[in-house]
Amino acid sequence: MEPYKFTTIAHSDRVFCSPLSESKVARILERIELLPKERVIDVDFGKVH
């Protein structure tokens, strides 16, 4: 199986690829107090071998 095929299938119901729910992420982002037009990016490389 292609490396990302399983992930694509398993997470197809997610808006973004994260084990966190959308509501949990929304609560976290509320606490950051971003200024207008500021953005957040979370870069994750998966398992480290």
Long-range contacts (C-beta under 8 A, 24 or more apart in sequence): 18-42
